[in-house]
Amino acid sequence: MKNKITKYLKRTRGASLAEFAVVAAMMGTMATVAAPKFSGVGAGAEKQKTLSNMDLVAQAASNFYNATATVEKKGRFPGQDKYTDPIGGYDATTLATILSQRDAIELALTTYDSYTNSEGSNWTSVFGKAHVDAPILAANDNAVLGADDASTTTGQYNGPAEWMSAFGGDVIASPFQDGHYIYVVIPGYGAEAPTLYVADLVNPSEYNTTLKP
């Protein structure tokens, strides 16, 4: 009996270094294969999150427009002094130029694919570039974006302040490291309502939405 126990104990041993090496190699291979899939899941979640956030911004803008239409008789978007006031670098003073500016911004959005793109100078921040809860990160000092509240008229209303008011004092931050919510407004004219464009600065060509009441 003693000899049997001794033989059993000799056979019951831990894994050898060679076996550990094989297992480690297999785990490394599995991690290499799985990592891109997990990364894709993360990127997909960020995409859905920013699209959802922009829908919230557009909905808040729609509510704001309808509220100002009731109080001021003509609806406008946050930052506009009047519905004929452009926000950002797309000014227009006649119906013809309004239509051409819409075409221009639609064309620009096809290549506006980075926060460093020069097209950003025509856009402005929704909540303000340096808001503590949704800033453009200090590391992105090469980000291109126009001044906050880029209204071309007297500046009676402050864009970021009105956006925050539309959200009950809150702000929304982009889920992307280089993201930030930006907008422009093509002004209205006569019976023509203004048009709002909202985008995520990380890649406006991919992440953008439009609202025309």
Sequence and secondary structure as in RCSB ss.txt:
>XXXX:A:sequence
MKNKITKYLKRTRGASLAEFAVVAAMMGTMATVAAPKFSGVGAGAEKQKTLSNMDLVAQAASNFYNATATVEKKG
RFPGQDKYTDPIGGYDATTLATILSQRDAIELALTTYDSYTNSEGSNWTSVFGKAHVDAPILAANDNAVLGADDA
STTTGQYNGPAEWMSAFGGDVIASPFQDGHYIYVVIPGYGAEAPTLYVADLVNPSEYNTTLKP
>XXXX:A:secstr
 HHHHHHHHHH     HHHHHHHHHHHHHHHHHHHHHHHHHHHHHHHHHHHHHHHHHHHHHHHHHHHHHHHHSS 
  TT SSTT  BSS    SHHHHHHHHHHHHHHHTT  STT GGGGG EESS TT TTS   TT TT     SS 
BSS   S HHHHHHHHTTT     SSTT  EEEEEE  BTTB  EEEEEETT TTTSEEEE  
